[in-house]
């Protein structure tokens, strides 16, 4: 391929790479922690979300996320982030730490994890977990 024809493809590849690294607005920021020695961070899937049908403005709402642990070497962490109060969007993200060495059981485990957020206005709040593609709603009064 001639250099003049290669340049646009290189620019396009660079733009695609930059977009792939940009943080998604639909992923809640998890605490910036360093995993313990011998462990690494892994994304975890949320299989279900359970929330009460109603809540009160200014009062914490607890959501139970069923997190899928892929094997015996993964420990969990989860958070709920009020992404957009005006649009009443809450994102539940889940991350775990996985042991890098050793023997792990290959048993799929479902672990309930409770996360909370405090609504600041009335209306229907949508709670989603992008890692699992699940969502639920709660009416805030």
C-alpha positions as CSV (number, residue, x, y, z in Angstrom):
1,X,0.0,0.0,0.0
2,X,1.3,3.4,-0.9
3,X,2.1,5.8,2.0
4,X,-0.5,8.3,0.9
5,X,-3.3,5.7,1.1
6,X,-2.0,4.4,4.5
7,X,-2.2,7.7,6.3
8,X,-6.0,8.0,6.6
9,X,-6.2,4.4,7.9
10,X,-3.6,5.2,10.6
11,X,-5.6,8.3,11.6
12,X,-8.8,6.3,11.8
13,X,-7.1,3.5,13.9
14,X,-5.8,6.2,16.3
15,X,-9.3,7.7,16.7
16,X,-10.9,4.3,17.3
17,X,-8.2,3.5,19.9
18,X,-8.7,6.8,21.7
19,X,-12.5,6.3,21.8
20,X,-12.1,2.7,23.2
21,X,-10.1,4.1,26.1
22,X,-12.5,6.9,26.9
23,X,-14.6,6.2,30.0
24,X,-18.2,5.5,29.3
25,X,-20.8,7.8,31.0
26,X,-22.8,4.6,31.8
27,X,-20.2,3.1,34.1
28,X,-20.1,4.2,37.7
29,X,-16.7,5.2,39.0
30,X,-15.5,2.6,41.5
31,X,-13.2,3.5,44.3
32,X,-9.7,4.0,43.0
33,X,-8.0,1.3,45.1
34,X,-4.9,-0.8,44.5
35,X,-5.6,-4.5,44.7
36,X,-3.7,-6.5,47.3
37,X,-0.4,-8.0,46.2
38,X,-1.0,-11.1,43.9
39,X,-4.5,-9.8,42.8
40,X,-5.8,-7.9,39.8
41,X,-9.1,-6.0,39.1
42,X,-11.7,-7.7,37.0
43,X,-15.2,-6.5,35.9
44,X,-18.1,-8.5,37.4
45,X,-21.6,-9.0,35.9
46,X,-24.7,-8.0,37.9
47,X,-27.5,-10.6,37.2
48,X,-30.4,-8.9,39.0
49,X,-31.2,-5.6,40.8
50,X,-33.8,-5.4,43.6
51,X,-35.0,-2.1,45.0
52,X,-38.0,-1.1,47.1
53,X,-41.0,0.2,45.0
54,X,-40.9,3.6,46.6
55,X,-38.5,5.9,48.5
56,X,-38.3,9.4,50.1
57,X,-36.4,12.4,48.9
58,X,-33.2,12.9,51.0
59,X,-33.4,9.4,52.5
60,X,-30.9,6.6,51.5
61,X,-32.3,3.9,49.2
62,X,-30.7,0.5,49.4
63,X,-30.5,-1.6,46.2
64,X,-29.5,-5.3,46.2
65,X,-27.3,-6.3,43.2
66,X,-26.8,-10.0,42.6
67,X,-23.1,-10.1,41.5
68,X,-21.8,-13.1,39.6
69,X,-18.4,-14.3,40.8
70,X,-16.9,-16.5,38.0
71,X,-14.7,-18.6,40.3
72,X,-13.4,-19.1,43.8
73,X,-10.5,-16.7,43.3
74,X,-12.6,-13.6,42.9
75,X,-13.8,-11.2,45.7
76,X,-16.3,-8.5,45.0
77,X,-16.7,-4.7,45.3
78,X,-19.7,-2.7,44.1
79,X,-21.0,0.9,44.1
80,X,-24.0,2.9,43.2
81,X,-23.5,6.3,41.7
82,X,-26.1,9.0,41.1
83,X,-25.0,9.8,37.5
84,X,-27.6,12.4,36.6
85,X,-30.0,13.7,39.3
86,X,-32.0,15.7,36.7
87,X,-32.6,12.6,34.6
88,X,-32.9,10.4,37.8
89,X,-30.3,7.9,36.6
90,X,-28.4,5.6,39.0
91,X,-25.7,3.3,37.8
92,X,-24.6,0.2,39.7
93,X,-21.1,-1.0,38.9
94,X,-19.3,-4.1,40.2
95,X,-15.6,-4.9,40.2
96,X,-13.7,-7.7,41.9
97,X,-10.2,-8.6,42.6
98,X,-8.9,-11.9,41.3
99,X,-6.0,-14.0,42.7
100,X,-3.3,-14.2,40.0
101,X,-1.7,-17.4,41.1
102,X,-2.9,-20.6,42.8
103,X,-5.7,-23.1,42.4
104,X,-9.3,-21.8,42.1
105,X,-12.5,-23.6,42.3
106,X,-14.5,-23.3,39.0
107,X,-17.8,-22.8,40.8
108,X,-20.0,-19.9,39.6
109,X,-21.3,-18.0,42.7
110,X,-24.0,-15.5,43.0
111,X,-23.4,-13.0,45.8
112,X,-25.9,-10.3,47.0
113,X,-24.2,-6.9,47.4
114,X,-26.1,-3.9,48.9
115,X,-25.4,-0.4,47.6
116,X,-27.1,2.8,48.5
117,X,-27.8,6.2,46.9
118,X,-29.7,9.2,48.2
119,X,-32.3,10.7,45.8
120,X,-32.6,14.5,45.7
121,X,-35.9,15.0,43.9
122,X,-39.3,13.3,43.4
123,X,-40.1,11.2,40.4
124,X,-39.1,7.8,39.0
125,X,-35.4,6.9,39.3
126,X,-34.0,4.3,36.9
127,X,-31.3,2.1,38.3
128,X,-29.2,0.2,35.8
129,X,-26.2,-2.2,35.9
130,X,-24.5,-2.0,32.4
131,X,-22.2,-5.0,33.2
132,X,-25.3,-7.2,33.3
133,X,-27.8,-5.3,31.1
134,X,-30.3,-5.2,33.9
135,X,-32.4,-2.4,35.3
136,X,-35.2,-1.5,37.7
137,X,-37.1,1.6,38.8
138,X,-38.2,3.2,42.0
139,X,-40.7,6.0,42.6
140,X,-39.4,8.7,44.9
141,X,-41.9,10.8,46.8
